[in-house]
Amino acid sequence: MAKKKVCKSCRALYDAGLAECPLCGSNQTATSSHGRIYVSDPEKSFVAQQVGIKRAGEYAIKVR
């Protein structure tokens, strides 16, 4: 499994080869996180609405 980075601003998981977050453009990253949320339709997802996720993708629950 390829290593992923986690954006500290929006908690999105993305490929470690990228320099900045593709969702928010932040360059503040972490390599350690706990738990994952996969959101396919943020408008219909209760969890996404509670957490404040507005775009589909893979997100970390807790970023270290």
N, CA, C and O atoms as CSV, one atom per row, in Angstrom:
chain,resi,resn,atom,element,x,y,z
A,1,MET,N,N,0.850,-1.181,0.000
A,1,MET,CA,C,0.000,0.000,0.000
A,1,MET,C,C,0.891,1.238,0.000
A,1,MET,O,O,1.843,1.321,0.777
A,2,ALA,N,N,0.590,2.183,-0.855
A,2,ALA,CA,C,1.379,3.400,-0.974
A,2,ALA,C,C,1.167,4.298,0.239
A,2,ALA,O,O,0.075,4.350,0.806
A,3,LYS,N,N,2.212,4.994,0.624
A,3,LYS,CA,C,2.150,5.913,1.751
A,3,LYS,C,C,1.325,7.132,1.351
A,3,LYS,O,O,1.409,7.603,0.217
A,4,LYS,N,N,0.541,7.629,2.277
A,4,LYS,CA,C,-0.290,8.801,2.012
A,4,LYS,C,C,0.026,9.894,3.017
A,4,LYS,O,O,0.450,9.626,4.141
A,5,LYS,N,N,-0.187,11.128,2.590
A,5,LYS,CA,C,-0.077,12.282,3.469
A,5,LYS,C,C,-1.481,12.684,3.895
A,5,LYS,O,O,-2.468,12.366,3.232
A,6,VAL,N,N,-1.545,13.391,5.019
A,6,VAL,CA,C,-2.818,13.900,5.518
A,6,VAL,C,C,-2.702,15.411,5.655
A,6,VAL,O,O,-1.749,15.913,6.251
A,7,CYS,N,N,-3.659,16.128,5.111
A,7,CYS,CA,C,-3.691,17.582,5.229
A,7,CYS,C,C,-4.158,17.942,6.636
A,7,CYS,O,O,-5.190,17.452,7.094
A,8,LYS,N,N,-3.406,18.788,7.316
A,8,LYS,CA,C,-3.789,19.200,8.665
A,8,LYS,C,C,-4.964,20.179,8.655
A,8,LYS,O,O,-5.653,20.319,9.665
A,9,SER,N,N,-5.199,20.848,7.546
A,9,SER,CA,C,-6.292,21.815,7.459
A,9,SER,C,C,-7.645,21.154,7.218
A,9,SER,O,O,-8.602,21.395,7.954
A,10,CYS,N,N,-7.721,20.308,6.170
A,10,CYS,CA,C,-9.017,19.715,5.812
A,10,CYS,C,C,-9.085,18.213,6.084
A,10,CYS,O,O,-10.134,17.607,5.872
A,11,ARG,N,N,-8.000,17.599,6.547
A,11,ARG,CA,C,-7.890,16.176,6.906
A,11,ARG,C,C,-8.033,15.229,5.719
A,11,ARG,O,O,-8.306,14.045,5.918
A,12,ALA,N,N,-7.859,15.713,4.502
A,12,ALA,CA,C,-7.930,14.855,3.315
A,12,ALA,C,C,-6.669,14.012,3.205
A,12,ALA,O,O,-5.571,14.490,3.488
A,13,LEU,N,N,-6.825,12.752,2.794
A,13,LEU,CA,C,-5.690,11.882,2.523
A,13,LEU,C,C,-5.378,11.957,1.036
A,13,LEU,O,O,-6.286,11.932,0.204
A,14,TYR,N,N,-4.082,12.049,0.698
A,14,TYR,CA,C,-3.678,12.114,-0.702
A,14,TYR,C,C,-2.296,11.519,-0.876
A,14,TYR,O,O,-1.598,11.255,0.103
A,15,ASP,N,N,-1.900,11.306,-2.125
A,15,ASP,CA,C,-0.639,10.663,-2.479
A,15,ASP,C,C,0.559,11.428,-1.905
A,15,ASP,O,O,0.606,12.656,-1.970
A,16,ALA,N,N,1.518,10.700,-1.349
A,16,ALA,CA,C,2.688,11.315,-0.723
A,16,ALA,C,C,3.579,12.038,-1.728
A,16,ALA,O,O,4.412,12.851,-1.326
A,17,GLY,N,N,3.428,11.769,-3.005
A,17,GLY,CA,C,4.240,12.418,-4.027
A,17,GLY,C,C,3.841,13.862,-4.305
A,17,GLY,O,O,4.605,14.600,-4.927
A,18,LEU,N,N,2.677,14.272,-3.863
A,18,LEU,CA,C,2.212,15.641,-4.092
A,18,LEU,C,C,2.767,16.580,-3.031
A,18,LEU,O,O,2.927,16.191,-1.874
A,19,ALA,N,N,3.059,17.815,-3.422
A,19,ALA,CA,C,3.640,18.793,-2.500
A,19,ALA,C,C,2.588,19.467,-1.624
A,19,ALA,O,O,2.877,19.850,-0.491
A,20,GLU,N,N,1.362,19.613,-2.148
A,20,GLU,CA,C,0.307,20.276,-1.376
A,20,GLU,C,C,-1.018,19.546,-1.550
A,20,GLU,O,O,-1.183,18.737,-2.464
A,21,CYS,N,N,-1.940,19.840,-0.673
A,21,CYS,CA,C,-3.251,19.190,-0.684
A,21,CYS,C,C,-4.017,19.556,-1.959
A,21,CYS,O,O,-4.149,20.737,-2.278
A,22,PRO,N,N,-4.520,18.561,-2.688
A,22,PRO,CA,C,-5.274,18.860,-3.911
A,22,PRO,C,C,-6.658,19.465,-3.646
A,22,PRO,O,O,-7.253,20.050,-4.550
A,23,LEU,N,N,-7.177,19.332,-2.425
A,23,LEU,CA,C,-8.505,19.874,-2.119
A,23,LEU,C,C,-8.462,21.322,-1.651
A,23,LEU,O,O,-9.243,22.151,-2.119
A,24,CYS,N,N,-7.546,21.635,-0.720
A,24,CYS,CA,C,-7.535,22.995,-0.164
A,24,CYS,C,C,-6.267,23.783,-0.495
A,24,CYS,O,O,-6.226,24.994,-0.278
A,25,GLY,N,N,-5.229,23.118,-1.019
A,25,GLY,CA,C,-4.002,23.810,-1.396
A,25,GLY,C,C,-3.027,24.044,-0.257
A,25,GLY,O,O,-1.989,24.673,-0.463
A,26,SER,N,N,-3.327,23.562,0.927
A,26,SER,CA,C,-2.448,23.745,2.082
A,26,SER,C,C,-1.200,22.878,1.939
A,26,SER,O,O,-1.251,21.796,1.355
A,27,ASN,N,N,-0.076,23.361,2.477
A,27,ASN,CA,C,1.148,22.560,2.472
A,27,ASN,C,C,1.490,22.051,3.872
A,27,ASN,O,O,2.584,21.527,4.082
A,28,GLN,N,N,0.579,22.193,4.828
A,28,GLN,CA,C,0.769,21.653,6.173
A,28,GLN,C,C,0.277,20.215,6.173
A,28,GLN,O,O,-0.925,19.958,6.107
A,29,THR,N,N,1.222,19.278,6.249
A,29,THR,CA,C,0.856,17.871,6.150
A,29,THR,C,C,1.350,17.070,7.343
A,29,THR,O,O,2.221,17.503,8.098
A,30,ALA,N,N,0.771,15.903,7.485
A,30,ALA,CA,C,1.185,14.936,8.497
A,30,ALA,C,C,1.241,13.576,7.809
A,30,ALA,O,O,0.593,13.369,6.783
A,31,THR,N,N,2.001,12.668,8.363
A,31,THR,CA,C,2.059,11.316,7.809
A,31,THR,C,C,1.385,10.322,8.737
A,31,THR,O,O,1.306,9.134,8.423
A,32,SER,N,N,0.901,10.795,9.873
A,32,SER,CA,C,0.269,9.915,10.842
A,32,SER,C,C,-1.169,10.358,11.098
A,32,SER,O,O,-1.442,11.533,11.346
A,33,SER,N,N,-2.075,9.393,11.033
A,33,SER,CA,C,-3.478,9.686,11.303
A,33,SER,C,C,-4.125,8.463,11.927
A,33,SER,O,O,-3.539,7.381,11.964
A,34,HIS,N,N,-5.343,8.652,12.417
A,34,HIS,CA,C,-6.072,7.561,13.053
A,34,HIS,C,C,-7.482,7.520,12.482
A,34,HIS,O,O,-8.230,8.489,12.609
A,35,GLY,N,N,-7.847,6.419,11.861
A,35,GLY,CA,C,-9.180,6.240,11.302
A,35,GLY,C,C,-9.358,6.929,9.972
A,35,GLY,O,O,-8.687,7.915,9.667
A,36,ARG,N,N,-10.280,6.392,9.178
A,36,ARG,CA,C,-10.555,6.953,7.859
A,36,ARG,C,C,-12.051,7.017,7.606
A,36,ARG,O,O,-12.825,6.189,8.086
A,37,ILE,N,N,-12.430,8.028,6.837
A,37,ILE,CA,C,-13.802,8.180,6.379
A,37,ILE,C,C,-13.743,8.239,4.856
A,37,ILE,O,O,-12.979,9.023,4.292
A,38,TYR,N,N,-14.539,7.423,4.198
A,38,TYR,CA,C,-14.663,7.464,2.744
A,38,TYR,C,C,-16.007,8.100,2.420
A,38,TYR,O,O,-17.055,7.547,2.754
A,39,VAL,N,N,-15.981,9.251,1.775
A,39,VAL,CA,C,-17.209,9.970,1.450
A,39,VAL,C,C,-17.403,9.946,-0.064
A,39,VAL,O,O,-16.562,10.444,-0.811
A,40,SER,N,N,-18.514,9.366,-0.510
A,40,SER,CA,C,-18.796,9.330,-1.946
A,40,SER,C,C,-19.798,10.416,-2.349
A,40,SER,O,O,-19.724,10.946,-3.458
A,41,ASP,N,N,-20.727,10.746,-1.460
A,41,ASP,CA,C,-21.710,11.793,-1.739
A,41,ASP,C,C,-21.904,12.622,-0.470
A,41,ASP,O,O,-22.725,12.267,0.375
A,42,PRO,N,N,-21.161,13.722,-0.324
A,42,PRO,CA,C,-21.226,14.510,0.911
A,42,PRO,C,C,-22.586,15.138,1.193
A,42,PRO,O,O,-22.903,15.415,2.350
A,43,GLU,N,N,-23.393,15.368,0.163
A,43,GLU,CA,C,-24.715,15.966,0.373
A,43,GLU,C,C,-25.690,14.994,1.020
A,43,GLU,O,O,-26.591,15.418,1.744
A,44,LYS,N,N,-25.526,13.694,0.772
A,44,LYS,CA,C,-26.416,12.681,1.332
A,44,LYS,C,C,-25.850,12.018,2.580
A,44,LYS,O,O,-26.571,11.305,3.278
A,45,SER,N,N,-24.575,12.240,2.872
A,45,SER,CA,C,-23.920,11.575,3.993
A,45,SER,C,C,-24.125,12.348,5.295
A,45,SER,O,O,-23.732,13.509,5.408
A,46,PHE,N,N,-24.738,11.696,6.265
A,46,PHE,CA,C,-24.945,12.312,7.573
A,46,PHE,C,C,-23.606,12.579,8.258
A,46,PHE,O,O,-23.409,13.643,8.845
A,47,VAL,N,N,-22.694,11.625,8.185
A,47,VAL,CA,C,-21.371,11.773,8.813
A,47,VAL,C,C,-20.617,12.945,8.190
A,47,VAL,O,O,-20.016,13.741,8.911
A,48,ALA,N,N,-20.640,13.060,6.876
A,48,ALA,CA,C,-19.949,14.160,6.199
A,48,ALA,C,C,-20.516,15.514,6.625
A,48,ALA,O,O,-19.765,16.472,6.808
A,49,GLN,N,N,-21.815,15.593,6.781
A,49,GLN,CA,C,-22.432,16.841,7.222
A,49,GLN,C,C,-22.032,17.180,8.651
A,49,GLN,O,O,-21.797,18.348,8.963
A,50,GLN,N,N,-21.952,16.182,9.521
A,50,GLN,CA,C,-21.578,16.409,10.916
A,50,GLN,C,C,-20.125,16.848,11.050
A,50,GLN,O,O,-19.799,17.670,11.907
A,51,VAL,N,N,-19.258,16.304,10.209
A,51,VAL,CA,C,-17.823,16.607,10.276
A,51,VAL,C,C,-17.488,17.868,9.482
A,51,VAL,O,O,-16.453,18.492,9.719
A,52,GLY,N,N,-18.347,18.243,8.551
A,52,GLY,CA,C,-18.118,19.442,7.752
A,52,GLY,C,C,-17.408,19.178,6.436
A,52,GLY,O,O,-16.758,20.073,5.897
A,53,ILE,N,N,-17.522,17.960,5.908
A,53,ILE,CA,C,-16.891,17.602,4.643
A,53,ILE,C,C,-17.808,18.023,3.506
A,53,ILE,O,O,-18.993,17.689,3.496
A,54,LYS,N,N,-17.253,18.759,2.546
A,54,LYS,CA,C,-18.045,19.280,1.439
A,54,LYS,C,C,-17.730,18.614,0.100
A,54,LYS,O,O,-18.485,18.781,-0.858
A,55,ARG,N,N,-16.620,17.855,0.013
A,55,ARG,CA,C,-16.222,17.219,-1.243
A,55,ARG,C,C,-16.003,15.729,-1.037
A,55,ARG,O,O,-15.583,15.302,0.039
A,56,ALA,N,N,-16.283,14.944,-2.056
A,56,ALA,CA,C,-16.074,13.497,-1.996
A,56,ALA,C,C,-14.581,13.193,-1.895
A,56,ALA,O,O,-13.752,13.912,-2.454
A,57,GLY,N,N,-14.248,12.120,-1.176
A,57,GLY,CA,C,-12.856,11.723,-1.051
A,57,GLY,C,C,-12.609,10.908,0.200
A,57,GLY,O,O,-13.542,10.440,0.853
A,58,GLU,N,N,-11.335,10.746,0.523
A,58,GLU,CA,C,-10.899,9.965,1.678
A,58,GLU,C,C,-10.345,10.936,2.725
A,58,GLU,O,O,-9.488,11.764,2.417
A,59,TYR,N,N,-10.833,10.831,3.951
A,59,TYR,CA,C,-10.459,11.760,5.009
A,59,TYR,C,C,-10.013,11.013,6.259
A,59,TYR,O,O,-10.450,9.890,6.511
A,60,ALA,N,N,-9.143,11.642,7.036
A,60,ALA,CA,C,-8.699,11.087,8.311
A,60,ALA,C,C,-9.627,11.581,9.413
A,60,ALA,O,O,-10.120,12.707,9.363
A,61,ILE,N,N,-9.861,10.729,10.407
A,61,ILE,CA,C,-10.688,11.133,11.542
A,61,ILE,C,C,-9.865,11.978,12.505
A,61,ILE,O,O,-10.322,13.022,12.971
A,62,LYS,N,N,-8.651,11.526,12.801
A,62,LYS,CA,C,-7.775,12.250,13.716
A,62,LYS,C,C,-6.392,12.366,13.089
A,62,LYS,O,O,-5.835,11.371,12.625
A,63,VAL,N,N,-5.838,13.568,13.073
A,63,VAL,CA,C,-4.515,13.819,12.505
A,63,VAL,C,C,-3.547,14.091,13.638
A,63,VAL,O,O,-3.821,14.891,14.533
A,64,ARG,N,N,-2.404,13.411,13.586
A,64,ARG,CA,C,-1.388,13.605,14.633
A,64,ARG,C,C,-0.268,14.479,14.139
A,64,ARG,O,O,0.676,14.751,14.881
